Amino acid sequence: MFCQLFGKYLLEKNAINEFDYRTLIDEQMGVRVRLGTIAVADGLLTEEQVDKINRLQMTQDKRFGDIAVEQGLITDEQLGALLKKQGDPYLQFVQLLTDLTDISVAELDEYIDDFRKTRGFNEKEMEALKKDDIDGILDLFVVSSKPYVSNITGMFLRNLTRFVSRDYYIEKAYRAKEYEYKHLSCQELSGDASILVGVAESQDSGAFLQVATGFSGHEMDSVSEDTYDSVGEFINVSCGLFASEMSCKEMNVDMEPPLAFSGQMAKGDFYVVPVVLGDHRMELVIAVNSDFEPGENPIKTGSAIHSFVSSAEEDEGKRILIVDDSRMSRQMLRNILEKAGFKIVAEAENGRLGVEAYRKCKPDAVTLDITMPEMDGIEALENIIKDDPDANAVMITAAGQQDKLIKALRIGAKRFISKPFNEEEIIKSIHEVVG
């Protein structure tokens, strides 16, 4: 984030132009290699171990290297060597800046000192910024009288780095009563605390599309139901990590299905954290223990095509029913399972339709997302087990849903799969329940 903030400062000072800025950022993004890539190249980790660590990051919100050490895969000394090879992002940027522009080292020192003073960073915060240490600089950008706002912002930024891009920076958060937006995807957390987390855009659609593309892995050129669905799933993963963190503090937090709205005015008492992603601006919207109205008539996303496989096709593989309110999640599951030789007999977008589809199809196994509208996965499971005590149900869960997952296993679920999906885990779980 230092590169972007300091680069924008140099633009303001006319020390560089827009072309210089974009070249610097693009070069910087290409120079810094992921730690896992270096570890595999050095023979310290296998690709399978890297995948395992990446999956654990989805549920633990820890740095890659810290998890690798905790798992006993590398030592502290090896981690230090890997970090050294990865390089210092600040020094890399300084090197690129002096190579690509006419700014001398002496001039650079003056600019950096003025940047620190004019932006209000103290020495400790400046060092954290140079290291891209999000937690070390959050308090400068996010000052809130409400709890959790800073925690949620940090969680969101770390997931933005993991799933979308490192090319972003944030501006100072502000408290708002109204916010007019072009696009908004959001999710509510209820229980011991009432929290709403949203990703919104008030200007163009660039950042919204970039988040959707980065998280889904599919290029999106215009905003559609699939875009809202993908951004909603990105928020769902972030909220799941936060809910998991809260459960460790013995707080009960439940996750409601994500919602999407277009072209309205949000009202209430909430915080807005501006995030500049690449060349586009978006806002993180956070409301804590307050009345918040995101809008009216939410967009319907994730509609399923209920195409049932005929009996003539039943011998072509084990028959699976997919029940999930996210079309992106259903498509990912379908692709993985069909590739492995399973037959998808139908899809359903909520628990009620899932129960109906199960009764019609009588599949060999059913995947049930826990958080869905109309009827959630737990209630759907109860209905399915009542009709068919031998049903092979596999629950789909995000981090932070441990209590519901335990309840599902007690009701009769055979396995569970965590979001974001891992192909090997999915195939293994389905094979275990259908034989």
Residue pairs with C-beta under 8 A, 6 or more apart in sequence:
1 129
1 132
1 134
1 137
1 168
1 169
1 170
2 89
2 90
2 93
2 129
2 130
2 132
3 24
3 25
3 28
3 89
3 93
4 25
4 167
4 168
4 169
4 276
5 115
5 119
5 129
5 169
6 93
6 111
6 112
6 115
7 16
7 21
7 24
7 25
8 21
8 169
9 111
9 115
9 118
9 119
10 16
10 21
10 103
10 111
11 17
11 18
11 21
13 111
15 101
15 103
15 107
15 111
16 24
16 101
16 103
20 100
20 101
22 279
23 100
24 93
24 96
24 97
24 100
25 167
27 96
27 100
28 89
28 92
28 93
28 96
29 165
29 166
29 167
31 87
31 92
31 96
32 86
32 87
32 89
32 92
32 166
33 86
34 64
35 64
35 65
35 82
35 83
35 86
36 45
36 50
36 53
36 54
36 64
38 82
38 85
38 86
39 45
39 50
39 68
39 74
39 82
40 46
40 47
40 50
42 82
42 85
44 73
44 74
44 78
44 82
45 53
45 68
45 73
45 74
49 68
49 73
51 422
51 424
52 71
53 64
53 67
53 68
53 71
53 73
54 64
55 418
55 420
55 422
55 425
56 62
56 67
56 71
57 64
57 67
57 162
58 237
58 241
58 399
58 418
58 419
58 420
59 240
59 241
59 244
59 399
59 418
60 67
60 241
61 155
61 158
61 241
61 244
61 245
62 70
65 74
65 79
65 82
65 83
68 74
68 79
69 75
69 76
69 79
74 82
88 130
88 131
89 130
89 131
89 132
90 130
90 131
94 108
97 103
97 108
98 104
98 105
98 108
103 111
115 121
116 123
116 126
120 140
121 129
121 137
121 140
124 136
125 136
125 137
125 140
127 136
128 135
128 136
128 137
129 136
129 137
132 166
134 154
134 157
134 158
135 154
138 150
138 153
138 154
139 150
141 153
141 170
141 171
141 172
141 173
141 273
142 149
142 150
142 153
142 172
142 173
142 271
142 273
143 172
143 173
144 150
144 173
144 175
144 271
146 271
146 288
146 289
146 290
147 193
147 288
148 193
148 195
148 242
148 286
148 288
149 173
149 271
149 286
149 288
151 242
151 245
152 195
152 197
152 238
152 242
152 284
152 286
153 170
153 173
153 273
153 284
153 286
155 238
155 241
155 242
155 245
156 197
156 238
156 284
157 168
157 170
157 275
159 234
159 237
159 238
159 241
160 168
160 211
160 275
160 277
163 214
163 215
163 234
163 237
164 210
164 211
164 214
164 215
164 234
164 277
165 210
165 214
165 277
165 278
167 277
167 278
168 275
168 276
168 277
168 278
169 275
169 276
170 273
170 274
170 275
170 276
171 273
171 274
171 275
171 276
172 274
173 271
173 272
173 273
173 274
174 271
174 272
175 269
175 270
175 271
175 272
176 270
176 271
176 272
177 267
177 268
177 269
178 265
178 266
178 267
179 200
179 202
179 265
179 266
179 270
179 272
179 283
179 285
180 202
180 264
180 265
180 266
181 200
181 201
181 202
181 261
181 263
181 264
181 265
181 266
181 283
182 200
182 201
182 202
182 203
182 204
182 205
182 262
182 263
183 200
183 201
183 205
183 208
183 223
183 227
183 228
183 260
183 261
183 262
184 198
184 199
184 200
184 201
184 260
184 261
184 262
184 264
184 266
184 285
184 294
184 295
185 198
185 199
185 200
185 228
185 231
185 232
185 235
185 258
185 259
185 260
186 196
186 197
186 198
186 199
186 200
186 235
186 258
186 259
186 260
186 261
186 285
186 294
187 196
187 197
187 198
187 232
187 235
187 236
187 239
187 255
187 256
187 257
187 258
187 259
188 194
188 195
188 196
188 255
188 256
188 259
189 195
189 196
189 197
189 239
189 242
189 243
189 253
189 254
189 255
189 256
190 253
190 254
190 256
191 251
191 252
191 253
191 254
192 246
192 251
192 252
192 253
193 246
193 251
193 253
193 288
193 289
194 288
194 289
194 290
195 242
195 253
195 286
195 287
195 288
195 289
196 270
196 285
196 286
196 287
196 292
196 294
197 235
197 238
197 239
197 242
197 284
197 285
197 286
198 235
198 266
198 284
198 285
198 286
198 294
199 208
199 211
199 231
199 234
199 235
199 282
199 283
199 284
199 285
200 266
200 282
200 283
200 284
200 285
201 207
201 208
201 280
201 281
201 282
201 283
202 281
202 283
203 280
203 281
204 280
205 222
205 223
206 277
206 278
206 279
206 280
207 275
207 277
207 278
207 280
207 281
207 282
208 223
208 227
208 231
208 282
209 220
209 221
209 222
209 223
209 227
210 277
210 278
210 280
211 230
211 231
211 234
211 277
211 282
212 220
212 226
212 227
212 228
212 230
212 231
212 234
213 219
213 220
213 230
215 230
215 231
215 233
215 234
216 226
216 230
216 233
216 328
218 226
218 230
220 226
220 227
220 230
225 299
225 300
225 301
225 302
225 303
225 327
226 301
226 327
226 328
228 260
228 299
228 301
229 260
229 301
229 302
229 326
229 327
229 328
230 328
231 260
232 258
232 259
232 260
232 301
232 326
233 258
233 326
233 328
233 329
233 419
235 258
236 255
236 258
236 326
236 371
236 398
236 419
237 398
237 399
237 419
237 420
239 255
239 398
239 400
240 255
240 398
240 399
240 400
240 401
240 419
241 399
241 400
242 253
242 400
243 253
243 254
243 255
243 399
243 400
243 401
244 399
244 400
244 402
245 400
246 253
246 400
247 253
247 400
247 402
247 403
252 403
253 400
254 404
255 371
255 398
255 400
255 401
256 371
257 325
257 371
257 372
257 373
259 294
259 298
260 298
260 299
260 301
261 294
261 295
261 296
261 297
261 298
261 299
262 299
264 294
264 295
264 296
265 295
266 285
266 292
266 293
266 294
266 295
267 292
267 293
268 287
268 290
268 291
268 292
268 293
269 287
269 290
269 291
269 292
270 285
270 286
270 287
270 290
270 292
271 285
271 286
271 287
271 288
272 283
272 284
272 285
273 283
273 284
273 285
273 286
274 281
274 282
274 283
275 281
275 282
275 283
275 284
301 325
301 326
301 327
302 324
302 325
302 326
302 327
302 328
302 330
302 349
303 327
303 349
304 327
304 330
304 347
304 348
304 349
304 353
305 347
306 346
306 347
306 348
306 353
306 357
307 346
307 347
308 345
308 346
308 357
308 360
308 361
309 319
309 343
309 344
309 345
309 346
309 361
313 343
314 343
316 343
317 341
317 342
317 343
318 341
318 342
318 343
318 364
318 365
318 430
318 434
319 342
319 343
319 345
319 361
319 363
319 364
319 365
320 337
320 342
320 343
320 344
320 345
320 363
320 364
320 365
320 366
320 367
320 430
321 344
321 345
321 346
321 347
321 348
321 354
321 357
321 358
321 361
321 363
321 365
321 366
321 367
322 330
322 333
322 334
322 337
322 344
322 346
322 347
322 348
322 366
322 367
323 347
323 348
323 349
323 350
323 351
323 353
323 354
323 357
323 366
323 367
323 368
323 369
323 372
323 377
323 380
324 330
324 333
324 347
324 349
324 367
324 368
324 369
324 372
324 396
325 349
325 350
325 369
325 371
325 372
325 373
326 369
327 349
329 369
329 396
329 419
329 421
330 347
332 421
333 367
333 421
333 426
334 344
334 347
336 421
336 423
336 426
336 427
337 344
337 426
337 427
337 430
338 344
340 427
340 430
342 430
345 361
345 363
346 357
346 360
346 361
346 363
347 357
348 354
348 356
348 357
349 372
350 372
350 373
350 374
350 375
351 368
351 372
351 374
351 375
351 376
351 377
351 379
351 380
351 383
352 374
352 375
352 380
353 374
354 366
354 368
354 372
354 375
354 380
354 384
355 375
355 380
355 383
355 384
355 387
358 366
358 384
358 387
358 388
358 391
359 387
362 388
364 392
364 434
365 392
365 393
365 394
365 430
365 433
365 434
366 384
366 391
366 392
366 393
366 394
367 393
367 394
367 395
367 396
367 417
367 430
368 377
368 380
368 381
368 384
368 393
368 394
368 395
368 396
368 408
368 413
369 377
369 395
369 396
370 376
370 377
370 378
370 395
370 396
370 397
370 398
370 401
370 404
370 405
370 408
371 377
371 398
371 401
372 380
375 383
377 395
377 396
377 404
377 408
378 404
378 407
378 408
378 411
381 393
381 395
381 408
381 411
381 412
381 413
382 411
384 391
384 393
385 391
385 393
385 411
385 412
389 412
391 412
392 414
392 433
392 434
393 408
393 412
393 413
393 414
394 413
394 414
394 415
394 416
394 417
394 429
394 430
394 433
395 405
395 408
395 409
395 413
395 415
395 416
395 417
396 416
396 417
396 419
397 404
397 405
397 416
397 417
397 418
397 419
398 418
398 419
399 418
405 416
408 416
409 416
414 432
414 433
415 429
415 432
415 433
416 429
417 425
417 426
417 429
418 425
